[in-house]
Amino acid sequence: MSSSSSQVAAPTRLSRVDFATMAITFFSLGVTLQVLLIDNGTSSTRALVASVVIFSATSQFAYLAVRDGGGGDWAAIAAGWVVATRFGILAVSLSSRLPQGFWRRAAASINAFDPNVAVAVQQTTPWEVEREFWRTTAGMMLGWFSGLAVGTLLGNVLGDTQRLGLDAIFPAALLAIIGNLLRRRDGFIAGIAGAAICLVLLPIVPAGLPIIVSVFGVAISLIMVRVPGEPRTRRSESASDGEQS
Amino acid sequence: MTTLSIVMLTIAAWGQRLVGAFLIGPWLEKRPILARAAGLIPAAVVMAVIVQLTVARGSSLVVDERLAGMSVAAVLVWRRAPFIVVVLAAAVVTASFRALVG
């Protein structure tokens, strides 16, 4: 471990340990989601169907957050949509790296998640990209579907979920999912700005709206953080703090 | 979850990926600033959802045990702890505070 500038978050090639970590992560995510959905009053069959077809824990978490906050169905759906833009962005970075062909690109794109795209885009040839993508995806799916099954069973057994602190699992899971993005300076500022916007608006506007408006946190980050190479960049290399604008 | 929400969120999660891969992707390639902005959306929006879940009860702000659980979770995420550890710690800390207070 010499002082190289390596700070790669995802493994380059998926070892057996990485595969297991991936599966365990999605297993816990699946369990958490099912327990929370059932606790929220969704029947276990409906919860299972929802998680299998939507296949997006973050959108479902966002939906539940707004409903819990007293928001209507459409406001909650809108929040889920905004959160799911993340998948569109992941598909953008994955798709162009894959081998040519509409169907193989479509099949991979609709399975784009943070970890499998992170591993895939580090490969060199399109065929390696595709192979590592599907290997990671297999690990995720193994964990996800078995997690859903276990969570559905547990959801009916657990009594008072508040007493068990399960309501805190929800935001903690979300934070862990976007952890790598928040480690980047621009990601961190966008995150803080989004959180601040939500905090200010929450008591004064209808439920659901604070989450949608928080998108403008991105603008604040773009203004405050300029990437090297962009026009009008004029800052010394030690640009760690002291932003005044 | 309502049937409407299941249908709409399915379209959101699957449709936005296809639109991203085949329409937005090629278009964004020529517009690096917008591509950067798009990449930052999750940070802002997901953090807003986290705020809602941590310090809100309905449409009023409250500080309770959840904030303690989340603070521990934040430190663990920063220290790159595994997902399962983050999630369990948040639950255990929140539950312990609840048991102590109430």
Chai-1 contact restraints between the chains, C-beta under 6 A:
chainA,res_idxA,chainB,res_idxB,connection_type,confidence,min_distance_angstrom,max_distance_angstrom,comment,restraint_id
A,T25,B,F83,contact,1.0,0.0,6.0,A-B,restraint_1
A,S28,B,F83,contact,1.0,0.0,6.0,A-B,restraint_2
A,S28,B,I84,contact,1.0,0.0,6.0,A-B,restraint_3
A,S28,B,V87,contact,1.0,0.0,6.0,A-B,restraint_4
A,T42,B,M1,contact,1.0,0.0,6.0,A-B,restraint_5
A,A50,B,M1,contact,1.0,0.0,6.0,A-B,restraint_6
A,A50,B,I6,contact,1.0,0.0,6.0,A-B,restraint_7
A,V53,B,T10,contact,1.0,0.0,6.0,A-B,restraint_8
A,I54,B,L9,contact,1.0,0.0,6.0,A-B,restraint_9
A,I54,B,T10,contact,1.0,0.0,6.0,A-B,restraint_10
A,I54,B,A13,contact,1.0,0.0,6.0,A-B,restraint_11
A,S56,B,A13,contact,1.0,0.0,6.0,A-B,restraint_12
A,S59,B,L9,contact,1.0,0.0,6.0,A-B,restraint_13
A,S59,B,A13,contact,1.0,0.0,6.0,A-B,restraint_14
A,A62,B,V49,contact,1.0,0.0,6.0,A-B,restraint_15
A,Y63,B,S5,contact,1.0,0.0,6.0,A-B,restraint_16
A,A65,B,V49,contact,1.0,0.0,6.0,A-B,restraint_17
A,A65,B,Q52,contact,1.0,0.0,6.0,A-B,restraint_18
A,A65,B,L53,contact,1.0,0.0,6.0,A-B,restraint_19
A,G69,B,Q52,contact,1.0,0.0,6.0,A-B,restraint_20
A,G69,B,A56,contact,1.0,0.0,6.0,A-B,restraint_21
A,G70,B,G58,contact,1.0,0.0,6.0,A-B,restraint_22
A,D73,B,T2,contact,1.0,0.0,6.0,A-B,restraint_23
A,D73,B,S5,contact,1.0,0.0,6.0,A-B,restraint_24
A,I77,B,S5,contact,1.0,0.0,6.0,A-B,restraint_25
A,I77,B,M8,contact,1.0,0.0,6.0,A-B,restraint_26
A,G80,B,L9,contact,1.0,0.0,6.0,A-B,restraint_27
A,G80,B,A12,contact,1.0,0.0,6.0,A-B,restraint_28
A,W81,B,A12,contact,1.0,0.0,6.0,A-B,restraint_29
A,V82,B,V45,contact,1.0,0.0,6.0,A-B,restraint_30
A,V83,B,V45,contact,1.0,0.0,6.0,A-B,restraint_31
A,A84,B,A12,contact,1.0,0.0,6.0,A-B,restraint_32
A,A84,B,A13,contact,1.0,0.0,6.0,A-B,restraint_33
A,A84,B,Q16,contact,1.0,0.0,6.0,A-B,restraint_34
A,T85,B,I41,contact,1.0,0.0,6.0,A-B,restraint_35
A,R86,B,P42,contact,1.0,0.0,6.0,A-B,restraint_36
A,F87,B,A13,contact,1.0,0.0,6.0,A-B,restraint_37
A,F87,B,Q16,contact,1.0,0.0,6.0,A-B,restraint_38
A,F87,B,R17,contact,1.0,0.0,6.0,A-B,restraint_39
A,G88,B,Q16,contact,1.0,0.0,6.0,A-B,restraint_40
A,G88,B,R17,contact,1.0,0.0,6.0,A-B,restraint_41
A,G88,B,G20,contact,1.0,0.0,6.0,A-B,restraint_42
A,I89,B,A38,contact,1.0,0.0,6.0,A-B,restraint_43
A,I89,B,G39,contact,1.0,0.0,6.0,A-B,restraint_44
A,A91,B,R17,contact,1.0,0.0,6.0,A-B,restraint_45
A,A91,B,G20,contact,1.0,0.0,6.0,A-B,restraint_46
A,A91,B,A21,contact,1.0,0.0,6.0,A-B,restraint_47
A,V92,B,G20,contact,1.0,0.0,6.0,A-B,restraint_48
A,V92,B,G25,contact,1.0,0.0,6.0,A-B,restraint_49
A,S95,B,A21,contact,1.0,0.0,6.0,A-B,restraint_50
A,S95,B,G25,contact,1.0,0.0,6.0,A-B,restraint_51
A,S109,B,R17,contact,1.0,0.0,6.0,A-B,restraint_52
A,S109,B,A21,contact,1.0,0.0,6.0,A-B,restraint_53
A,I110,B,W14,contact,1.0,0.0,6.0,A-B,restraint_54
A,I110,B,R17,contact,1.0,0.0,6.0,A-B,restraint_55
A,A112,B,R17,contact,1.0,0.0,6.0,A-B,restraint_56
A,L164,B,A95,contact,1.0,0.0,6.0,A-B,restraint_57
A,G165,B,A91,contact,1.0,0.0,6.0,A-B,restraint_58
A,G165,B,T94,contact,1.0,0.0,6.0,A-B,restraint_59
A,G165,B,A95,contact,1.0,0.0,6.0,A-B,restraint_60
A,L166,B,A91,contact,1.0,0.0,6.0,A-B,restraint_61
A,A168,B,R66,contact,1.0,0.0,6.0,A-B,restraint_62
A,A168,B,G69,contact,1.0,0.0,6.0,A-B,restraint_63
A,A168,B,A90,contact,1.0,0.0,6.0,A-B,restraint_64
A,A168,B,A91,contact,1.0,0.0,6.0,A-B,restraint_65
A,A168,B,T94,contact,1.0,0.0,6.0,A-B,restraint_66
A,I169,B,V87,contact,1.0,0.0,6.0,A-B,restraint_67
A,I169,B,A90,contact,1.0,0.0,6.0,A-B,restraint_68
A,I169,B,A91,contact,1.0,0.0,6.0,A-B,restraint_69
A,F170,B,L53,contact,1.0,0.0,6.0,A-B,restraint_70
A,P171,B,I50,contact,1.0,0.0,6.0,A-B,restraint_71
A,P171,B,L53,contact,1.0,0.0,6.0,A-B,restraint_72
A,P171,B,T54,contact,1.0,0.0,6.0,A-B,restraint_73
A,P171,B,M70,contact,1.0,0.0,6.0,A-B,restraint_74
A,A172,B,A73,contact,1.0,0.0,6.0,A-B,restraint_75
A,A172,B,V86,contact,1.0,0.0,6.0,A-B,restraint_76
A,A172,B,V87,contact,1.0,0.0,6.0,A-B,restraint_77
A,A172,B,A90,contact,1.0,0.0,6.0,A-B,restraint_78
A,A173,B,V87,contact,1.0,0.0,6.0,A-B,restraint_79
A,L174,B,V46,contact,1.0,0.0,6.0,A-B,restraint_80
A,L174,B,I50,contact,1.0,0.0,6.0,A-B,restraint_81
A,L175,B,I50,contact,1.0,0.0,6.0,A-B,restraint_82
A,L175,B,A73,contact,1.0,0.0,6.0,A-B,restraint_83
A,L175,B,V77,contact,1.0,0.0,6.0,A-B,restraint_84
A,A176,B,V77,contact,1.0,0.0,6.0,A-B,restraint_85
A,A176,B,F83,contact,1.0,0.0,6.0,A-B,restraint_86
A,A176,B,V86,contact,1.0,0.0,6.0,A-B,restraint_87
A,I178,B,P42,contact,1.0,0.0,6.0,A-B,restraint_88
A,I178,B,V46,contact,1.0,0.0,6.0,A-B,restraint_89
A,G179,B,V77,contact,1.0,0.0,6.0,A-B,restraint_90
A,L181,B,A43,contact,1.0,0.0,6.0,A-B,restraint_91
A,G187,B,A43,contact,1.0,0.0,6.0,A-B,restraint_92
A,A190,B,L40,contact,1.0,0.0,6.0,A-B,restraint_93
A,A190,B,A43,contact,1.0,0.0,6.0,A-B,restraint_94
A,A190,B,A44,contact,1.0,0.0,6.0,A-B,restraint_95
A,G191,B,A43,contact,1.0,0.0,6.0,A-B,restraint_96
A,G191,B,M47,contact,1.0,0.0,6.0,A-B,restraint_97
A,G194,B,A44,contact,1.0,0.0,6.0,A-B,restraint_98
A,G194,B,M47,contact,1.0,0.0,6.0,A-B,restraint_99
A,G194,B,A48,contact,1.0,0.0,6.0,A-B,restraint_100
A,A195,B,M47,contact,1.0,0.0,6.0,A-B,restraint_101
A,A195,B,V51,contact,1.0,0.0,6.0,A-B,restraint_102
A,C198,B,A48,contact,1.0,0.0,6.0,A-B,restraint_103
A,C198,B,V51,contact,1.0,0.0,6.0,A-B,restraint_104
A,L199,B,V51,contact,1.0,0.0,6.0,A-B,restraint_105
A,L202,B,A56,contact,1.0,0.0,6.0,A-B,restraint_106
A,P203,B,S59,contact,1.0,0.0,6.0,A-B,restraint_107
A,P203,B,S60,contact,1.0,0.0,6.0,A-B,restraint_108
A,A207,B,S59,contact,1.0,0.0,6.0,A-B,restraint_109
A,I211,B,A48,contact,1.0,0.0,6.0,A-B,restraint_110
A,I211,B,V49,contact,1.0,0.0,6.0,A-B,restraint_111
A,S214,B,A44,contact,1.0,0.0,6.0,A-B,restraint_112
A,S214,B,V45,contact,1.0,0.0,6.0,A-B,restraint_113
A,S214,B,A48,contact,1.0,0.0,6.0,A-B,restraint_114
A,V215,B,A44,contact,1.0,0.0,6.0,A-B,restraint_115
A,G217,B,A44,contact,1.0,0.0,6.0,A-B,restraint_116
A,V218,B,A37,contact,1.0,0.0,6.0,A-B,restraint_117
A,V218,B,L40,contact,1.0,0.0,6.0,A-B,restraint_118
A,V218,B,I41,contact,1.0,0.0,6.0,A-B,restraint_119
A,V218,B,A44,contact,1.0,0.0,6.0,A-B,restraint_120
A,S221,B,L40,contact,1.0,0.0,6.0,A-B,restraint_121
A,L222,B,A37,contact,1.0,0.0,6.0,A-B,restraint_122
